[in-house]
Each structure stands twice: as structure tokens, then as C-alpha cells.
């Protein structure tokens, strides 16, 4: 692979890194997540305190 200074996106970076690891012969498929993680759901927003 050709060295790059900056990846265009995070997904491109991850894909290239995993491809390089696999080409080294390391068995990383057992440790890699089967599915990408779901985005975290936003929690409750803080409500303003009632005026006393």
C-alpha cells in the first residue's frame, strides 16, 4: 500500500488498517466486531430549575 498523510474518512482509514493487518497474516477476525456499533442514544436533557 502507498503511505498517506491523511485519510479522507474514518471508515476509509479503518478499512485500510484492517486490510493491512490481514495481509500480515494475523488472525484478527476473531477479535474484530462482527457488526459496527450502533450510535449511542442521546440521554435526557437537563430541565431548568423551577423558580421559587
Secondary structure, 3 states (H helix, E strand, C coil): CCCCCCCCCHHHHHHHHHHHHHHCCCCCCCCCCCCCCCCCCCCCCCCCCCCC
